[in-house]
């Protein structure tokens, strides 16, 4: 009798433990739904997909998901597609894994959907139809490029069943590889950076055994100048600093031919240490271009160029290695968000005209170490006639950045009492 009672008591406990060890996704997704106020879900294919998608058997496609929130589901939020309850309407036609990666299995039509914590997305339909490529029909992308402002391209083809599809086995080339640069190149897409003006430039997509297609590209020559930000560089031995290259472009096609615009082109230009190559290094690898590293004490000069347009030399001194990093650095907070690194981008239309700026000691902003009231701010403009912002600090309110126009400039923050530490923040207003 006692044994029976013991088993009966253990039974519910075992069931409870099993539930705890099972799939926790419904619980976490329910919290996600509540926190984001999601009203609906939309399954989305890659951004350059055709309106009607056709796949050959064996081809794959990565799906993503967007959540809609607000009272009428009007706001859009890009959600993670990983570890979700993805499904297809016919598993014999296509399969899809928990990360939204679909593989075509057999001819037919199939719908894709995703369940997030009980909220089911609208379905997205595509067709699997085995066909062969007849010809490359087009290269999609801009036919006019500004120097050092790249554009992305992909190719489409006409297949034996008269469908138009994106191609994923393309070989890309340009008519002048010396004056241009292809990057982020895959069989389905590429990005093109034109560094020199070249009226005869073309981009070619080719598929082995079929045909090739060439897109003529006009390279505009509107790049007027390049400036390096921050204007005043401070770096010690062993320290790193992310530099920014700002290109000024004329706009002769506008009603006022004197109008210019500024664009960050850091990742698309060539950086160089021109004096003191033993004192500092500059990174030219994509993903970390413009990263300056202090190597040894001494005088250094750097510049940047795009084609035949060079920035003025920026001269500075690499200082002695700093051994007390906890007390000689400042960190920024803008609009309540900590700034990662030494750069931030603000939007003239969507951000408030007055943006709160706070400063603390240390490498990351900490309210307990806030010294905003004892910091002086100095704006350093590449174009003083058209400043993108000013810093307002009258001592009665928090320091604020007043957005004025689009452009890039640097804020030099200095702790007032001792005149150090000093930190630079590059601000771009888009």
Helices and strands as residue ranges (DSSP letters): H 2-21, H 25-36, E 38-44, E 54-55, E 60-62, E 64-69, E 75-79, E 85-88, E 94-96, E 101-104, E 108-116, E 119-120, E 124-128, E 133-140, E 144-146, E 151-159, E 164-166, E 171-174, E 180-183, E 189-194, E 202-206, E 212-216, E 218-220, E 223-229, E 235-236, E 240-242, E 244-250, E 260-264, G 266-268, E 270-275, E 280-282, E 291-294, E 298-306, E 309-310, E 314-319, E 330-334, E 337-338, E 343-346, E 354-361, G 367-369, G 372-374, E 375-381, G 384-386, E 389-392, E 400-403, E 407-415, E 422-429
